[in-house]
């Protein structure tokens, strides 16, 4: 009887199903590992309470293989105390008030396991901030003398610095010597972006230096918030100074050809620079992002001169016809049609700008339609770059932010630097649109900071892009990618000349079976005041079958390479491939 009653009750009131196990938290794409990896750099911005604008503009970071051992080392640009009365920050130890170089001591085990760690080698390298630099801002990386060792150019509030990489000495150390004056590469003005590129196809890297504003501590004017409180000043376009184009003579020195090349004709407060072949004629052009002034698209005329076609090409002002306060910039083929599109971040209230290239060097502003503008509207962007963070073969976008005007809520809370904003990561949906995925991609994206420089590259050589962020007056971040290498990938280092330097400006076409080709570019420039990994990394997505790799070298030569393996980095040298008509 009891069994019948129990069966009846069970039929009428069935037992509740067992509780589902709790969902696992989504795995973070990027994790900050700076501290455990030995990177303890802290930027010093020289705050003295007088609200000098240069305090909040730095600084950058470079990823480059300084010791030529096959992995990326990290160089941080230091700021330093500013002004005639620098305040308490001037009392910091000399080791703190210096640029910093960290050697990558990557160890790869027999089964592919990786141990990543960095060692501070600043003292033995000879790199230093020095008195003439006053405050470091940005950095460019490139082998300007074709000796096979990557050199550095540091931009400053004061005299810039050209650091020659001496290579490895008898004791196994790699050192640097400052050769700025000897090479004719000095610029005493306030410089921010710089880029090495071979604009005349003679095999030697030339140098563009972007200058910002006239500035002196004696004439610095006070500014205020809408509520009347003291604040940092914005740019005054009338105070802009022209940049410089330095032609490499091939003997370790540069010639100033700014006027001769036509670059001196127009200028603005330069904050970002990207070099690429925008009109598809095989010659490298120059795009300069200016602050609250029309940007410039300098088209290479193939005779040593340039012409600014930005306004005519649709890439000088927004689609509404307004100049914007552009900071970081990058070029890349986000829509897979084989040409270089342009993206840049701007001031709060402007949002990210995306210019889509039609293949001939004419651009359309698709910022709003792409989904990038609205989520970034409330932020001020600096370091940024295209990257395929998940190796699905589509270029995504990562942006680091930090205001330049006081954020009232932070100021009321007593924050000494009330400019903190969150970072953003945008996923390419493959249909011309992007989706913001920042906070789910890692806890670090929810931490508001005053981020400036960002350098992009594969620190652990595992086939995905990591990011190093330099925060103004704060600790650096080393964001390790934990996701991308789960998909197939192919990496390349492209060398030209003897003994071989990175072929900056080369375009690489990866042809896949049954799929459109993928295009990437060898570059170290882009982002904000920073230098990126010169290697090319292809995420292969769901089509890992590679037919061949076609390299369009900066010299104009086109070569095809077959049997390039996936899952590793392969070095390709100009002249070793099969010629393509």
N, C-alpha and C positions, 0 to 999 in steps of 0.2 A: 504493500500500500504506500509506504514511504517512498519507495523507488518510483512508483507511478506519479505520486504527487511531485516529487523532485523533477521528473522528466517534464511534467506539465508546466511547472514554474520556469524551467530552463527554456521551454518552447516560447512561453509568453514573455519572459524577461531574459533574453540571451545575455550571457556574460560579456562584459565590455572587452573589446580586443586589447591585447597587451599594448602598453604605451610605446609609441614609436621612439626609437633612440634619438637623442637630441642631434640636430644637424651640426656637423663640424663647421667651425668657423672657416670662411674662405681663406685659402693660403695667400699670404701677401706676395705680390709680384716683386716689389722692391723693399729691401730691408737695409736700414742704416747700420753699417758695421765699422764705422770709422775708429771708434775707440779700441775694439778688439783687434783691429788690423794694424794698430800702431800709428794711425794718423791723428795727431793731436794739435794740428794747426788751429790757431785762433786769430782771426783778423782783428786788427786794431785800426779804428777809423780816425783817431786823432781828435775825438770830441773834446771841445774846450768850453762848451756852454755858449759859444758865440754863433753857433749855427751857420758855419761856413758850408756852402754847397758841396765842395769836394769831399767833405766827410762822408756823405751818403752815397757816393758814386762808385766806390770800389768794393771788392776788386775781383780779378779774374783768376783762372786756374788753367793749367795746361796738362794734357795727357800726351806724353811722347816717350819714345824709347831712347833715353839719353845715353845708355851704356850699350846699346845695340845687342841685347841678349834675348830679344824676341818677346819681351813683355813690356807693358806700359808703366812708366814711372809717372810721378805726380809732382808738379811744381805749382806752388801757391805764391801769388803776388801779395806782398804785404803793404799796408797803408802807412801808418806811422803818425807821430804827432804833427799837427798842422798849426801854422800861424806863429806870429811873434811871441805869443804867450800860449804855449801849447797845452798847459794844464797838467793834471796828474798823470796822463798817459805817457808823457815824456820820460817818466821815471821808471818805466818798465825795463826789464833786462834787455841787453843788446840782442840776445838770442831770440827774444820774442819779437823785437822790432826789426825783423829781417825777413826777406823772402825765404821760403823753405822748399827744399827738394827731398822727396821721399823715393828711395829705391825700392822697386818691386822685387821681392825675393820669392816669387812664385815657384813652388815645387809641385811637379806632376808625377804621381806614383805610377807603378807598372800597370795598374788597372784603370788609369785615368783619374784617380782620386787627386784632388787639388788642395794644396795648402797655400793660402794667400796671406802674405804679411809684408809690411812696409818698414823700412829703416830710414831714419833721418840722416842724410849724408850731406846736409847743407855745408857744414864746416869744411869738409874735405873737398867739396866741389868748387869753392871759391865764389859762389854766387852770393851777392849781398845787395841790400837796399841802397846804401851809400847816401851821402849828404846831398848830392846834386839831384837825385830823383825826388826827394822831399816826401812824396807819397805815391806809391805804386797804384796803377789802375788796371791795365790790361796786359795781355801777352799774346805773341804770335810765335809759331814754331815752324822751322824750315831749314834745310841745309843750304845756306846761301853761297858757300864756296865749293860745293860739289866734292867734299872730301869723304862723304859717307857717314858723317856724324851730324845729328840734328842740333841746330843752334836756336837761340831764343832772342826775341826782341820784346822788351818790356816797356810799356808806355807809362808815363808818369805825369804828375803835376810838377813840372820842372823838366830836367833833362832826361830824355828817354835813354834806354840802355840796350846795346847790342852785345849779347854774350856769345862769344865763339866757343864751340865745343872742341876742346883740344884732343879728344879721343883718349884712349887708354894709355897710361904711362907704364914704365917698367915695373912699378909696384902694383899694377892692376887697377889703379884709380882713374876715374874719368873726371877731368876738371874743366873749368870754364875761365876764359879771360875776357874782360870787357874791352871791346875794340870800337866803341861807338864813334869817337872822334877820328880815329885812324881810317875807318870805313866810310866816313862822311854820312853817317846815319843819325846824327843828333837832331833833335827838335826840342827847343826849350819851352814850347807852348804846352797847354793842357791837352794831352793826347789821350784817347780812349781806345778805339779799335785799331788793329793793324792786321795786315794779311800779306803773306808771301804768295806770289803767283808769277808765272812766266808769260807776260802779256805779249812779248814780241817773238816768242817761239825760237829763241836763240839758245835754249838749253840752260839758262841761268835764271834763278829765282829773283824777281824784282820785288819791291816792297811798297805797299800803300800804307800810309799812316793817316788816320782820321783824327782831326783836332776838334775840340769841343768849343770852348768859349774863352774870351779874354777874362783873366781873373787876377786880382791882387787882394791880399789881405787888408791892405790899407784903404782900398776903395769899396770893399764889400758892403753892400747896402742891407739894412735890416728889412725883413718881411714879416707878415703877420697872418694868422689864420682868420677866417671870416668872423670869429668871435673876438678877435683883437689880440690873441696871444702871440708871442714870438714864434716864428716858423722858418723853415728852410725856404729859400727863394727858388722859383722856377727859372727856366732859361729865358734870356732876352735875345731873340734871334739876331738883333743888331750887333751883339757882341761876338757873333760867330767868327771863327778864323779858318782860313783855308787849310785843307789837308795837304799832304805831300805825296808825290809819286817819285820813287827813287828807282832809277834804272841800274841794274847790275852790270858793271863793266867787265866782269869775269876775272878780275884780278884781286878780289877781296874788297873792292870799294864800290860805292854807289855814286851816281850822278843825279842831281835834282832836275827832273824833267817836267815838273808840275806845270809850268807855263807852256813849255814846248808841246806837251801832250794835250793841252786844252783843259786840263783838270782845274786849273786856277780860275777858269771863267765863272764857275758857279760853286757855291759852297754853303754849308749850313752847320749847325752844331752836330757833328757826327758822333753816333754812339754804336752803330753796328755796320758790318761789312761782310759781303758775300761775293765770291768770285766764281763765275760759271759761264758757260757758253749759252747765253739766253736766247739768241736768235738762230742757233743751229748752223752757223757758218764755219765752225771749227776753230774759232779764236775766242779766247777767254775774255769776258766782259767783267764789269765791276758794278755792284749795287751797293749804295751807301744809304743807310737808314739815319735820318736826321731827327732831331728833337724839335717838334712844333714848327717844322719847316719842310717844304716838299722834299721827298726823297729823290735820289738821283740814280738813274740807270745809264751808266757810261758804256756805250756800245763801242767796241774795239773797231777802229776803222782800218786795221791791218797795215797801217803805215807809220805806227808809232804814236798815233793820236786817238783821242776818244771824243765821242759826241754824246751829250746828255739827252736821251730820248724818253726820259721817264714820263713826262706829262703826255707826250704824243702816244706813248705805248700803253698808257693807262695804269702806270705803276708809281706815279709820283704823289698822288693824293688819293683820298678815299673815293669810293663810288659816288659819294655825295659832293665831291669836289673840295673837301677840307683837308689841309695838312694835319698830320697826326704826330704825336710825340713817340716816335718809334725808338725802341731800345735794342732788344735782341732781334736777330734776323737769321733765316736759313733758306737755302734753295734745295729743292729735291722734287722727284717725280711722284707726288702723292697719288695721282690718278692713273698712273700706269700707261700714259700715252707717249712716253719717250722724251719729254722735254722737262726743263727745270722750272717748276713753279716756285713762288715766293711766299713766305709767311713771316710775319713780324708781330711782336707784341707792343702794346702801347700803354698810355696813361689810363688811370681810372676814368671811366666814362667813355672810353673809346673802344675797348675790346680788341681782340686779336684780328689782324687783317690777313686775308688770304687772297693772293692774286694768282689766278689760273692762267697758265701760258697756253696760247693756241698753237705753239710750235714755231712761230715766226718771230717771237719776241714781242708780241702784242698780248696784253693781259686784261683779264676781267676780274673785277672785285666780287668774289663769291663768299665774302666773310659771313654774311648773315645766312645765306642758303646752306653753307657748310655745317652750321651748328656750332662754330667756334666762337662767334662774336658774343652772343648773349651770356654764356656761362663765365666769360672772362671780363665782362663789362665793369664789374665792381673792383677789379684788381689792376695793379700796375706790374707789368711783366718785364723781366730782364733776360736771364739766360734761357735759351730755348733751342730745340733742334728737332728735326725729323729723325725718328728711329723706329725700327720694327721690333718693338719690345717683346712681342709674342711669336715672332718669326713665322707669321702667317703670309708673308710676302708683301704686305701692305704697310706703307709708312704711317706710323702714328706720330703723336706730338707730345712732348713733355715741356712744361713751362715752369720756371721758378719765379716767384713774385715777391715784391716788397715795395711799399709806398714810398713816395718822395715828399709827401705832405703829411703833417701830423694827423693821426687818426684820433679823434677827440676822445673816444671811449678809453683808449689805451693811455692817452695823456692824463685823463682824470684819475686813472688807476695808479699813476705814478711811474709808468714805464719811462726810463730815461731815453729810449729810442722807440717812440710810439709809431712805428712804420711796419709792423709785422703783418704778413699775409700768408695764406696757404699756397702750396704748390698745386699744379694741375697736370693730369695725364688724360689725353684724348685718344680714344681708340678709333681707328679708321674702319668704317663699316663697309667699305668697298663700293659704295653707291654715290660717292661725292660728299658724304656726310660723316661727321664725327660725333662720338658719344663720350661725355666726360666720365671717366672711371677712376679718378684720382684717389678718393678716400678708400674705396674697396681694394685698391692696389697696394696699400701699405699705410701703416700708422703714421709714417713720416709725412704723408701728404696732408694730414690734419694738424700738423704743428705749425703755427704761424711764426715766420721768421722774416728777417730782412735779407732775402736772398738776392744775390747779384750774379756772379759768374757761375756757369755750369758747363762742364766739359763731358763729352760723351765718348765712350769707348769700352772695349772688352778687356777689363782688368785681369780676369782670371783665365782668359783664352778658352772659355768653354762654349763660345759660339753665340752669345747674346750680349746686348749692349747694357753696360753699367753706366752710372752717372756720378760725377763728383761735383758737389755744390759748395761754393764759397759764400758764406754768409757775412754780411757787413757787421763788424764788431761782435762777432760770435764764432762758435766752433764750426768747422767744416763738416760736411756730410759725405759719406761714401755709400752710395745706394747700389747694392749688389742685386742684380737681376736673378731671380730664382725660377723663372718660368720659361724664357725663350728657348733655352737649349733642349727642351723636350721635343721640339720639332726639328726636322732636318735643316741643315744650314751649310753654307759654303763661304769661306773667308779667303780674301786675297790681299797680298801686299804687292803693289806695283812699283817697280824701280826703273829708273832711266839713267843713262850715263854710266861712267866708271869712276869709282868703285860701285856707285849706285846710290841714288837718293830717291825719296818718295816722289812719284810723278804727279805732283799736285795739279789738278785740273783735268786729269784723264777721266774719260767717261767709259763705263764698263757696261756692256750689254750681255746679259746672261740669257741664252736661248734655251727654252724648255720644250720638251715634247708635248704637243697638244695644247700649249698655253702661250699667251703673249709673252714677249721677252720682258725681263726686269732690267731696269736701268739704275745704276748708282754712280756716284762721283767720288774721286779721290780728293779729299779736302781736309784741311785743318781749321779753316776759318768758319765763320758763322757763330751763332749763339751771341753772348755778350762778353766782350773783353776776354775771351777764352780761346783755347786751342784744343781741337778734338783729335781723336785717333785717326791717323791717315789711312788706315786699312779700310777695305771695303767688305761689308758683311751682308750676305744675302740670306734672308729667311726663305726657305723653300716651300713652306706651307704643306699642302697635300700633294704637291707635284715635285718630288725630289729628283726626277729624271732630267739630268742636265745634258743637253746636246753639245753645246760648246760655249766658250766665253769669247766675246769679241771686245777688244780694247781699242778705243779711239784715243791715241796718245796726244798729249799737248802739241807735239811737233807736227801733227797732221797725219802721221802714219797710222794705219788701221791694220790690226793683226788678230788672227783667230787662234785660239788654244783649245785643243781637244783633251779629253780624258783628265779633266781637272777634278780631283776627288772632293766629295762633300765631307763634312764633319771635321775639317781641319783647315788651317791657314796655309795657302800655297803662295810662294813668291813667283811672280811673272816679271821677266825683264824685257824691256823694249829691244826688239830686234831678234828675239828668240821664237816668235810665233810665225804662223803662216800669213803672208801678206794677203790682204783683202783689197780688191780694187776700190 
